[in-house]
Amino acid sequence: MDKSFEDIKESFINASLDEKIKIYTSAQGLTVEQFKELLSYYPIKHLDKLEAAVNNI
């Protein structure tokens, strides 16, 4: 993994919705707990967009 989880998390928090989706779907080497933590910073009302993107990987 090129970036530390803290770097990924900071980028994710400051990202636009589309950037959040890109970061979430392209992150590699994260644990389930780390993915859950990122998800806690995702706007829940747009969860359908993230779900669609994850299903299309």
N, C-alpha and C positions, 0 to 999 in steps of 0.2 A: 504494500500500500504506500503510495507516494506521499500522501498527506496524513497527518495524524488525525485521530477522531476529533480532537478539539478544533483543528483547522476546518475540517469538514462541517462540524456543527456550527461554527461561527459563520461560515459561508452560507449554510442552509438558513440560519436565522435571518440573515440580512438579504436573502435572495427574494426575487419576485416569485410569484406562484409557478410560472413556467420553469424558472431556474430551480426551484425547490424540487419539482418533479424530475428534472434532468439529474440533479445531484442524487436524489433518492434512488432513481433507477440505474444509475451508473456506478454508485459506490460499490467497491469490492472489498472483501476481507473484514467486513463489520460483523459483529456478533448480533444475535437476535436482540439483546438488550440495547445495543447501540442503535439499531434500526428503530426500536420502540421509542428511544429517547428523541431521535429525529422526528418521529411521528408526532410527538408531543408539541412540537413547534410548527406543525402543519395546520392550516386553517380547516377545521373539521367540516365546514360547510362545502368545501371543495374536494372532499375525500373521494367522490366518484371519479374525478379527473385522475387522481393518483392511482386509483384502482384500475382504471382503464389502461393507463400507461404501464403499470406493472404486469397486467395480463397480456400486453402486446410485446413484451421483451422477447 
